[in-house]
Amino acid sequence: MYLLATTLLGGLYLVILFGMCLGGVVGVKALNREMRRREKDAKQDKEPENEAERPAEKKGEPKQKTQKIYYIVEKKRTKSKSSYGEPKEIKFEK
């Protein structure tokens, strides 16, 4: 009877510990999501809403086009082994 009680208490301890860890992870993720949302809302509030508040752009100058950037990626070349060496012998001693 004593063995069964300790086993059940151990199982209950594991379930509670798992629940606490899961709650911690979910809580941290929810906190990060909320902080990003608040930061995004604050950034949108700072932007002027109508055309009169925005700084005037110069109409005579054309907008600069962004240049595309291309990267050259080469595969790493490896030497192919056509033959294998002698197998090593492993000895297990008592």
Buried (B, 14 or more C-beta within 10 A) or exposed (E): EEEEEEEEEEEEEEEEEEEEEEEEEEEEEEEEEEEEEEEEEEEEEEEEEEEEEEEEEEEEEEEEEEEEEEEEEEEEEEEEEEEEEEEEEEEEEE
